[in-house]
Amino acid sequence: MTTKSSVDWAFALHDTRQGIARKLGEGIDTRIFVGDHAMLSVVTIAPHSEGSVHSHPQEQWGVLLEGECVRIQDGQEVAMRAGDFWRTPGGVSHGIRTGDAGATILDIFSPPRDEYRTPGEGFGTADE
């Protein structure tokens, strides 16, 4: 049987060696996986961290895999728990913050964000 490590299409959620590393903000790190028409981002957010409210033209879906957070979108704040997910149309302002618990989120972008194709820092060239 072939192993995950010997193919370029199988990944492990908690393997921090995989993906394109990017620091989005203080206490917010991600690993990016780029496809032809979609992009996945595994985001780890430390307790008591907050991402800046921003927007970008790509549609974004988020799935809260672990922890708790407050999703900020279009001026509204909604408490989220593991298993919740959301949709953010392109151009809509959004952000996130955590309390005592951190969070692990799977973000899905379509189309892929060009500024996330390389390692770096910040939310990229989004409309911040």
C-alpha positions in Angstrom: 0.0 0.0 0.0 1.2 3.5 -0.8 1.7 5.9 2.1 0.4 9.5 2.4 3.9 10.9 2.5 4.8 9.4 -0.9 2.0 11.1 -2.9 1.3 14.8 -3.5 -2.5 14.7 -3.0 -3.0 13.3 0.5 -2.5 15.5 3.6 -2.9 15.3 7.4 -4.8 18.0 9.3 -2.3 18.3 12.2 0.9 17.8 10.2 2.5 21.2 10.5 5.2 20.3 8.0 2.6 20.3 5.2 1.2 23.3 3.3 2.4 26.9 2.8 3.0 28.5 6.2 1.7 32.0 6.8 1.3 34.1 9.9 -1.9 36.1 9.6 -1.6 38.0 12.8 -0.5 37.8 16.4 -1.6 34.3 17.6 -3.0 33.4 14.2 -1.1 31.0 11.9 -2.2 29.1 8.8 -1.1 26.4 6.4 -2.3 26.9 2.8 -3.1 24.1 0.3 -3.6 25.3 -3.3 -5.7 23.6 -5.9 -6.8 24.7 -9.4 -10.1 26.2 -8.4 -10.1 26.3 -4.6 -7.7 26.9 -1.8 -7.8 25.4 1.7 -6.4 27.1 4.8 -5.9 25.3 8.1 -6.0 28.2 10.6 -4.8 27.9 14.2 -5.9 30.7 16.5 -4.5 31.0 20.0 -6.8 32.0 23.0 -7.5 35.7 23.3 -6.5 36.5 19.7 -8.3 38.6 17.1 -7.9 38.9 13.3 -8.4 42.3 11.7 -11.7 42.9 10.0 -11.0 42.8 6.3 -12.5 41.8 2.9 -11.3 40.2 -0.3 -13.0 39.4 -3.6 -12.9 35.6 -3.1 -15.8 33.7 -1.7 -14.8 32.1 1.7 -16.3 29.2 3.6 -15.1 28.5 7.2 -15.6 25.3 9.3 -14.8 25.5 13.0 -13.1 22.2 13.6 -12.0 22.7 17.2 -12.6 25.3 20.0 -14.8 28.3 20.1 -14.7 31.8 18.5 -16.8 34.8 17.6 -17.3 35.3 13.9 -17.6 38.9 12.9 -19.3 39.5 9.5 -20.9 42.5 8.0 -21.1 44.2 11.3 -22.7 41.3 13.2 -21.0 39.1 15.8 -22.0 35.4 16.2 -20.7 32.9 18.8 -19.5 29.7 17.1 -18.6 26.3 18.5 -16.8 23.3 17.0 -18.9 21.9 14.2 -20.4 25.3 13.1 -19.6 26.7 9.7 -20.2 29.9 7.7 -20.2 31.4 4.2 -18.7 34.8 3.4 -19.4 36.2 -0.1 -16.6 38.1 -1.8 -16.4 41.8 -0.7 -18.0 41.3 2.7 -16.1 42.6 5.7 -15.3 39.8 8.2 -13.0 38.9 11.1 -12.7 36.6 14.1 -11.7 36.5 17.7 -11.2 33.9 20.4 -11.8 33.9 24.1 -10.4 31.5 26.7 -10.4 28.7 24.1 -8.4 28.8 20.9 -9.7 27.6 17.6 -8.8 25.5 14.6 -10.6 26.5 11.4 -10.7 25.2 7.9 -11.2 28.0 5.5 -12.0 27.3 1.8 -11.5 30.0 -0.8 -12.8 30.1 -4.4 -11.0 31.1 -6.5 -7.6 30.8 -4.7 -6.1 33.9 -3.3 -2.9 34.8 -5.2 -1.3 36.5 -2.1 -1.6 33.2 -0.2 0.4 31.1 -2.8 3.6 32.0 -1.0 4.8 32.0 2.6 4.6 35.3 4.4 2.8 37.4 7.0 -0.5 39.3 7.2 -3.8 38.9 5.4 -2.1 39.7 2.1 -3.3 42.3 -0.3 -6.9 42.0 0.9 -9.0 45.2 1.1 -8.1 45.9 4.8 
